[in-house]
Amino acid sequence: MGEAIETPVGRMNYDIVFHDCSDRIVAGVAKTGASLHYWQFIRSQDNYRIRFLSTFMGNRIPVELLPQPIEGTALNYYAPDLKMLTLAIKHSPTVIDIRVFHHGKSHVHIQLIQGGDRKAELSPHHSLSNSCRGFPIE
């Protein structure tokens, strides 16, 4: 269960279900109303890189985010191909807190809370096959 508590258009639901896609990838999809957000966490050696795709305005090109050295309690990421974008993730056993920055300024703040077993309520975009695909079907 999640909520984007800060966005350019105000608060919105941000439910996402994460799936183990392979031994190296964990993925999920959130539906914002204006777009789908595909998140893939890809394990490489002792850390994760992130592949993120927002389908906003018909976009089909994912952004790759690479880990930065850990400072404090957040996992920090940067996009080498999109210099304006950075990300900070804090997590505990029950909460994941994601902050997206554009040019160092807060752009989006997402809080995800472990929701237990709500499989009966899941929308089609939350499916394992959709999450693990990592991009929308044309």
TIRO-2110 file (N, C-alpha, C; in Angstrom, 1 decimal):
// TIRO-2110
0.9, -1.2, 0.0, N, 1, A
0.0, 0.0, 0.0, CA, 1, A
0.9, 1.2, 0.0, C, 1, A
0.6, 2.2, -0.8, N, 2, A
1.4, 3.3, -0.9, CA, 2, A
0.7, 4.6, -1.2, C, 2, A
1.4, 5.7, -1.0, N, 3, A
0.9, 7.0, -1.3, CA, 3, A
2.0, 7.9, -1.7, C, 3, A
1.8, 8.6, -2.8, N, 4, A
2.8, 9.7, -3.2, CA, 4, A
2.3, 10.9, -2.4, C, 4, A
3.0, 11.2, -1.4, N, 5, A
2.5, 12.3, -0.5, CA, 5, A
2.9, 13.7, -1.0, C, 5, A
3.9, 13.7, -1.9, N, 6, A
4.3, 15.0, -2.6, CA, 6, A
4.5, 14.7, -4.1, C, 6, A
3.8, 15.4, -4.9, N, 7, A
3.9, 15.3, -6.4, CA, 7, A
3.6, 16.7, -6.9, C, 7, A
4.0, 16.9, -8.2, N, 8, A
3.6, 18.2, -8.8, CA, 8, A
2.1, 18.5, -8.8, C, 8, A
1.3, 17.4, -8.8, N, 9, A
-0.2, 17.6, -8.8, CA, 9, A
-0.9, 17.2, -7.5, C, 9, A
-0.1, 17.1, -6.4, N, 10, A
-0.7, 16.8, -5.1, CA, 10, A
-0.6, 15.3, -4.8, C, 10, A
-1.2, 15.0, -3.7, N, 11, A
-1.2, 13.6, -3.1, CA, 11, A
-2.0, 12.6, -4.0, C, 11, A
-1.5, 11.4, -4.1, N, 12, A
-2.2, 10.3, -4.8, CA, 12, A
-1.9, 9.0, -4.3, C, 12, A
-2.7, 8.0, -4.6, N, 13, A
-2.4, 6.6, -4.2, CA, 13, A
-1.3, 6.2, -5.1, C, 13, A
-0.5, 5.3, -4.5, N, 14, A
0.7, 4.8, -5.2, CA, 14, A
0.9, 3.3, -4.7, C, 14, A
-0.1, 2.5, -4.9, N, 15, A
0.0, 1.1, -4.5, CA, 15, A
0.9, 0.4, -5.5, C, 15, A
1.7, -0.5, -5.0, N, 16, A
2.6, -1.3, -5.8, CA, 16, A
2.9, -2.6, -5.2, C, 16, A
2.9, -3.7, -6.0, N, 17, A
3.2, -5.0, -5.6, CA, 17, A
4.5, -5.4, -6.2, C, 17, A
5.5, -5.8, -5.3, N, 18, A
6.8, -6.2, -5.8, CA, 18, A
6.8, -7.7, -6.0, C, 18, A
7.5, -8.2, -7.1, N, 19, A
7.6, -9.6, -7.4, CA, 19, A
9.1, -10.0, -7.6, C, 19, A
9.4, -11.2, -7.2, N, 20, A
10.7, -11.7, -7.6, CA, 20, A
10.6, -12.2, -9.0, C, 20, A
11.3, -11.6, -9.9, N, 21, A
11.2, -12.0, -11.3, CA, 21, A
12.3, -13.0, -11.7, C, 21, A
13.4, -12.9, -11.1, N, 22, A
14.5, -13.8, -11.4, CA, 22, A
15.4, -13.7, -10.1, C, 22, A
16.5, -14.4, -10.2, N, 23, A
17.4, -14.4, -9.1, CA, 23, A
18.1, -13.0, -8.9, C, 23, A
18.0, -12.1, -9.9, N, 24, A
18.6, -10.8, -9.9, CA, 24, A
17.6, -9.6, -9.9, C, 24, A
16.4, -9.9, -10.2, N, 25, A
15.4, -8.7, -10.4, CA, 25, A
14.2, -8.8, -9.5, C, 25, A
13.9, -7.7, -8.8, N, 26, A
12.6, -7.5, -8.1, CA, 26, A
11.9, -6.4, -8.8, C, 26, A
10.6, -6.5, -9.1, N, 27, A
10.0, -5.5, -9.9, CA, 27, A
8.5, -5.3, -9.4, C, 27, A
8.0, -4.1, -9.7, N, 28, A
6.6, -3.8, -9.4, CA, 28, A
6.2, -2.6, -10.3, C, 28, A
4.8, -2.4, -10.4, N, 29, A
4.2, -1.4, -11.2, CA, 29, A
3.2, -0.6, -10.4, C, 29, A
3.3, 0.7, -10.5, N, 30, A
2.3, 1.6, -9.8, CA, 30, A
1.5, 2.3, -10.9, C, 30, A
0.2, 2.5, -10.6, N, 31, A
-0.6, 3.2, -11.5, CA, 31, A
-1.0, 4.6, -10.9, C, 31, A
-0.6, 5.7, -11.6, N, 32, A
-0.8, 7.0, -11.0, CA, 32, A
-2.1, 7.7, -11.4, C, 32, A
-2.7, 7.1, -12.5, N, 33, A
-3.8, 7.8, -13.0, CA, 33, A
-3.4, 8.4, -14.4, C, 33, A
-2.3, 9.1, -14.4, N, 34, A
-1.8, 9.7, -15.6, CA, 34, A
-0.8, 8.8, -16.4, C, 34, A
-0.3, 7.8, -15.6, N, 35, A
0.8, 6.9, -16.2, CA, 35, A
0.9, 5.7, -15.4, C, 35, A
1.7, 4.7, -15.9, N, 36, A
2.2, 3.6, -15.1, CA, 36, A
3.6, 3.8, -14.8, C, 36, A
4.1, 3.5, -13.6, N, 37, A
5.5, 3.6, -13.2, CA, 37, A
6.0, 2.2, -13.0, C, 37, A
7.0, 1.8, -13.8, N, 38, A
7.6, 0.5, -13.7, CA, 38, A
8.9, 0.6, -13.0, C, 38, A
9.0, -0.1, -11.9, N, 39, A
10.3, -0.1, -11.1, CA, 39, A
10.9, -1.5, -11.2, C, 39, A
12.2, -1.6, -11.5, N, 40, A
12.9, -2.8, -11.5, CA, 40, A
14.2, -2.6, -10.7, C, 40, A
14.4, -3.4, -9.7, N, 41, A
15.6, -3.4, -8.9, CA, 41, A
16.5, -4.6, -9.3, C, 41, A
17.6, -4.3, -9.9, N, 42, A
18.5, -5.3, -10.5, CA, 42, A
19.7, -5.5, -9.7, C, 42, A
19.9, -6.7, -9.1, N, 43, A
21.1, -6.9, -8.3, CA, 43, A
22.3, -7.1, -9.1, C, 43, A
23.4, -6.4, -8.7, N, 44, A
24.7, -6.5, -9.4, CA, 44, A
25.8, -6.5, -8.3, C, 44, A
26.4, -7.6, -8.1, N, 45, A
27.4, -7.8, -7.1, CA, 45, A
26.8, -7.5, -5.7, C, 45, A
27.2, -6.5, -5.0, N, 46, A
26.7, -6.3, -3.7, CA, 46, A
25.7, -5.1, -3.5, C, 46, A
25.2, -4.6, -4.7, N, 47, A
24.2, -3.5, -4.6, CA, 47, A
23.1, -3.7, -5.7, C, 47, A
22.3, -2.7, -5.8, N, 48, A
21.2, -2.8, -6.8, CA, 48, A
21.3, -1.5, -7.7, C, 48, A
21.0, -1.7, -9.0, N, 49, A
20.7, -0.6, -9.8, CA, 49, A
19.2, -0.6, -10.1, C, 49, A
18.7, 0.5, -10.5, N, 50, A
17.2, 0.6, -10.7, CA, 50, A
17.0, 1.0, -12.2, C, 50, A
16.0, 0.3, -12.7, N, 51, A
15.5, 0.7, -14.1, CA, 51, A
14.1, 1.2, -13.8, C, 51, A
13.8, 2.4, -14.2, N, 52, A
12.5, 3.1, -13.9, CA, 52, A
11.9, 3.6, -15.2, C, 52, A
10.6, 3.3, -15.4, N, 53, A
9.9, 3.8, -16.6, CA, 53, A
8.6, 4.4, -16.2, C, 53, A
8.4, 5.6, -16.6, N, 54, A
7.1, 6.3, -16.5, CA, 54, A
6.5, 6.4, -17.9, C, 54, A
5.3, 5.9, -18.0, N, 55, A
4.6, 6.0, -19.3, CA, 55, A
4.0, 7.4, -19.6, C, 55, A
4.2, 8.3, -18.7, N, 56, A
3.7, 9.7, -18.9, CA, 56, A
3.9, 10.2, -20.3, C, 56, A
2.9, 10.7, -20.9, N, 57, A
2.9, 11.3, -22.3, CA, 57, A
3.5, 10.3, -23.3, C, 57, A
3.2, 9.0, -23.1, N, 58, A
3.6, 8.0, -24.1, CA, 58, A
5.0, 7.6, -24.0, C, 58, A
5.8, 8.0, -23.0, N, 59, A
7.2, 7.6, -22.9, CA, 59, A
7.3, 6.1, -22.9, C, 59, A
8.3, 5.6, -23.5, N, 60, A
8.6, 4.1, -23.5, CA, 60, A
10.1, 3.9, -23.3, C, 60, A
10.8, 4.9, -22.8, N, 61, A
12.3, 4.8, -22.6, CA, 61, A
12.6, 4.8, -21.1, C, 61, A
13.1, 3.7, -20.6, N, 62, A
13.4, 3.7, -19.1, CA, 62, A
14.6, 4.5, -18.8, C, 62, A
14.7, 4.8, -17.6, N, 63, A
15.9, 5.5, -17.0, CA, 63, A
16.6, 4.5, -16.1, C, 63, A
17.9, 4.5, -16.3, N, 64, A
18.8, 3.6, -15.5, CA, 64, A
19.4, 4.5, -14.3, C, 64, A
19.2, 4.0, -13.1, N, 65, A
19.7, 4.7, -11.9, CA, 65, A
20.8, 3.8, -11.3, C, 65, A
21.9, 4.4, -11.0, N, 66, A
23.0, 3.7, -10.4, CA, 66, A
23.3, 4.1, -9.0, C, 66, A
23.7, 3.2, -8.1, N, 67, A
23.9, 3.6, -6.7, CA, 67, A
25.1, 4.5, -6.6, C, 67, A
24.9, 5.4, -5.6, N, 68, A
26.0, 6.3, -5.2, CA, 68, A
26.5, 5.8, -3.9, C, 68, A
27.7, 6.2, -3.4, N, 69, A
28.2, 5.8, -2.1, CA, 69, A
27.2, 6.1, -1.0, C, 69, A
27.0, 5.2, -0.1, N, 70, A
26.0, 5.4, 1.0, CA, 70, A
26.4, 6.5, 1.9, C, 70, A
25.5, 7.5, 2.1, N, 71, A
25.7, 8.6, 3.1, CA, 71, A
24.5, 8.5, 4.1, C, 71, A
24.8, 8.3, 5.3, N, 72, A
23.7, 8.3, 6.3, CA, 72, A
22.9, 7.0, 6.1, C, 72, A
21.6, 7.1, 6.3, N, 73, A
20.8, 5.9, 6.2, CA, 73, A
20.1, 5.7, 4.9, C, 73, A
20.2, 6.6, 4.0, N, 74, A
19.5, 6.5, 2.7, CA, 74, A
20.4, 5.8, 1.6, C, 74, A
19.7, 5.0, 0.7, N, 75, A
20.4, 4.5, -0.5, CA, 75, A
20.2, 5.6, -1.5, C, 75, A
21.3, 6.1, -2.1, N, 76, A
21.2, 7.2, -3.0, CA, 76, A
21.5, 6.7, -4.4, C, 76, A
20.8, 7.2, -5.4, N, 77, A
21.0, 6.8, -6.8, CA, 77, A
21.0, 8.0, -7.7, C, 77, A
21.7, 7.9, -8.8, N, 78, A
21.8, 8.9, -9.8, CA, 78, A
21.6, 8.3, -11.2, C, 78, A
21.1, 9.2, -12.1, N, 79, A
20.9, 8.7, -13.5, CA, 79, A
22.0, 9.3, -14.4, C, 79, A
23.0, 8.5, -14.8, N, 80, A
24.0, 9.1, -15.7, CA, 80, A
23.6, 9.7, -17.0, C, 80, A
22.5, 9.2, -17.5, N, 81, A
22.0, 9.7, -18.8, CA, 81, A
20.9, 10.8, -18.6, C, 81, A
20.6, 11.2, -17.3, N, 82, A
19.6, 12.2, -17.0, CA, 82, A
20.1, 12.9, -15.8, C, 82, A
21.1, 13.8, -15.9, N, 83, A
21.8, 14.3, -14.8, CA, 83, A
21.0, 15.0, -13.8, C, 83, A
19.8, 15.5, -14.2, N, 84, A
18.9, 16.2, -13.3, CA, 84, A
18.2, 15.3, -12.2, C, 84, A
18.3, 14.0, -12.4, N, 85, A
17.5, 13.1, -11.6, CA, 85, A
18.4, 12.3, -10.6, C, 85, A
17.9, 12.4, -9.3, N, 86, A
18.5, 11.6, -8.3, CA, 86, A
17.4, 11.1, -7.4, C, 86, A
17.8, 10.0, -6.6, N, 87, A
16.8, 9.3, -5.9, CA, 87, A
17.4, 8.9, -4.5, C, 87, A
16.6, 9.0, -3.5, N, 88, A
17.0, 8.5, -2.1, CA, 88, A
16.0, 7.6, -1.6, C, 88, A
16.4, 6.4, -1.1, N, 89, A
15.5, 5.4, -0.6, CA, 89, A
15.9, 5.0, 0.8, C, 89, A
14.9, 5.1, 1.7, N, 90, A
15.1, 4.6, 3.1, CA, 90, A
14.1, 3.5, 3.3, C, 90, A
14.6, 2.5, 4.0, N, 91, A
13.7, 1.4, 4.2, CA, 91, A
13.8, 0.7, 5.6, C, 91, A
12.7, 0.2, 6.0, N, 92, A
12.7, -0.6, 7.2, CA, 92, A
11.9, -1.9, 6.9, C, 92, A
11.7, -2.8, 7.8, N, 93, A
11.0, -4.0, 7.5, CA, 93, A
9.5, -3.7, 7.1, C, 93, A
9.0, -2.6, 7.4, N, 94, A
7.6, -2.3, 7.0, CA, 94, A
7.3, -1.1, 6.2, C, 94, A
8.3, -0.2, 6.0, N, 95, A
8.1, 1.0, 5.3, CA, 95, A
9.3, 1.2, 4.3, C, 95, A
8.9, 1.6, 3.1, N, 96, A
9.9, 2.1, 2.1, CA, 96, A
9.6, 3.5, 1.8, C, 96, A
10.6, 4.4, 1.9, N, 97, A
10.4, 5.8, 1.7, CA, 97, A
11.3, 6.2, 0.5, C, 97, A
10.6, 6.7, -0.6, N, 98, A
11.4, 7.0, -1.8, CA, 98, A
11.2, 8.5, -2.1, C, 98, A
12.3, 9.2, -2.2, N, 99, A
12.3, 10.6, -2.6, CA, 99, A
13.0, 10.8, -3.9, C, 99, A
12.3, 11.5, -4.8, N, 100, A
12.8, 11.8, -6.2, CA, 100, A
13.2, 13.3, -6.2, C, 100, A
14.4, 13.6, -6.7, N, 101, A
14.8, 15.0, -6.8, CA, 101, A
15.1, 15.3, -8.2, C, 101, A
14.7, 16.5, -8.6, N, 102, A
15.1, 17.1, -9.9, CA, 102, A
16.0, 18.3, -9.6, C, 102, A
17.2, 18.3, -10.1, N, 103, A
18.2, 19.3, -9.9, CA, 103, A
18.4, 19.6, -8.4, C, 103, A
18.4, 18.5, -7.6, N, 104, A
18.6, 18.6, -6.2, CA, 104, A
17.4, 19.1, -5.4, C, 104, A
16.3, 19.4, -6.0, N, 105, A
15.1, 19.8, -5.3, CA, 105, A
14.1, 18.7, -5.3, C, 105, A
13.4, 18.6, -4.1, N, 106, A
12.4, 17.6, -4.0, CA, 106, A
11.3, 17.7, -5.1, C, 106, A
11.0, 16.6, -5.7, N, 107, A
10.0, 16.5, -6.8, CA, 107, A
8.8, 15.6, -6.4, C, 107, A
9.2, 14.4, -5.9, N, 108, A
8.1, 13.4, -5.5, CA, 108, A
8.6, 12.7, -4.3, C, 108, A
7.7, 12.5, -3.4, N, 109, A
7.9, 11.7, -2.1, CA, 109, A
6.9, 10.6, -2.1, C, 109, A
7.3, 9.4, -2.0, N, 110, A
6.5, 8.2, -2.0, CA, 110, A
6.7, 7.4, -0.7, C, 110, A
5.6, 7.0, -0.1, N, 111, A
5.8, 6.1, 1.1, CA, 111, A
5.0, 4.9, 0.8, C, 111, A
5.7, 3.7, 0.9, N, 112, A
5.1, 2.4, 0.8, CA, 112, A
5.1, 1.7, 2.1, C, 112, A
3.9, 1.1, 2.4, N, 113, A
3.8, 0.4, 3.7, CA, 113, A
3.4, -1.0, 3.4, C, 113, A
4.1, -2.0, 3.9, N, 114, A
3.7, -3.4, 3.7, CA, 114, A
2.2, -3.6, 4.0, C, 114, A
1.5, -4.1, 3.0, N, 115, A
0.0, -4.2, 3.2, CA, 115, A
-0.5, -5.5, 3.5, C, 115, A
0.3, -6.5, 3.6, N, 116, A
-0.2, -7.9, 3.9, CA, 116, A
-0.7, -8.5, 2.6, C, 116, A
-1.6, -9.4, 2.8, N, 117, A
-2.2, -10.2, 1.6, CA, 117, A
-3.5, -9.5, 1.1, C, 117, A
-3.4, -8.8, 0.1, N, 118, A
-4.6, -8.1, -0.5, CA, 118, A
-4.8, -8.6, -2.0, C, 118, A
-4.4, -9.8, -2.3, N, 119, A
-4.4, -10.3, -3.7, CA, 119, A
-5.7, -10.2, -4.3, C, 119, A
-6.8, -10.4, -3.6, N, 120, A
-8.1, -10.3, -4.2, CA, 120, A
-8.4, -8.9, -4.8, C, 120, A
-7.8, -7.9, -4.2, N, 121, A
-8.1, -6.5, -4.6, CA, 121, A
-7.1, -6.0, -5.7, C, 121, A
-6.2, -6.8, -6.1, N, 122, A
-5.1, -6.3, -7.0, CA, 122, A
-5.7, -6.0, -8.4, C, 122, A
-5.2, -4.9, -9.0, N, 123, A
-5.5, -4.5, -10.4, CA, 123, A
-4.6, -5.3, -11.3, C, 123, A
-5.0, -5.4, -12.6, N, 124, A
-4.2, -6.1, -13.6, CA, 124, A
-2.8, -5.6, -13.7, C, 124, A
-2.6, -4.3, -13.6, N, 125, A
-1.2, -3.8, -13.7, CA, 125, A
-0.3, -4.3, -12.6, C, 125, A
-0.8, -4.9, -11.5, N, 126, A
0.0, -5.4, -10.4, CA, 126, A
0.5, -6.8, -10.7, C, 126, A
0.1, -7.4, -11.8, N, 127, A
0.4, -8.8, -12.0, CA, 127, A
1.9, -9.1, -12.2, C, 127, A
2.3, -10.3, -11.8, N, 128, A
3.7, -10.7, -11.9, CA, 128, A
4.3, -10.5, -13.4, C, 128, A
3.5, -10.9, -14.4, N, 129, A
4.0, -10.8, -15.7, CA, 129, A
4.1, -9.4, -16.2, C, 129, A
3.3, -8.5, -15.7, N, 130, A
3.4, -7.1, -16.1, CA, 130, A
4.6, -6.4, -15.4, C, 130, A
4.8, -6.7, -14.1, N, 131, A
5.9, -6.2, -13.3, CA, 131, A
7.2, -6.6, -13.9, C, 131, A
7.3, -7.9, -14.2, N, 132, A
8.6, -8.5, -14.6, CA, 132, A
9.0, -8.1, -16.0, C, 132, A
8.0, -7.8, -16.8, N, 133, A
8.2, -7.4, -18.2, CA, 133, A
9.0, -6.0, -18.2, C, 133, A
8.7, -5.1, -17.3, N, 134, A
9.4, -3.9, -17.1, CA, 134, A
9.1, -2.8, -18.1, C, 134, A
8.1, -3.0, -19.0, N, 135, A
7.7, -2.0, -19.9, CA, 135, A
6.3, -2.4, -20.4, C, 135, A
5.5, -1.4, -20.8, N, 136, A
4.2, -1.7, -21.3, CA, 136, A
4.1, -2.4, -22.6, C, 136, A
3.0, -3.1, -22.8, N, 137, A
2.8, -3.7, -24.1, CA, 137, A
2.3, -2.6, -25.0, C, 137, A
2.8, -2.6, -26.2, N, 138, A
2.4, -1.6, -27.2, CA, 138, A
1.0, -1.8, -27.7, C, 138, A
END
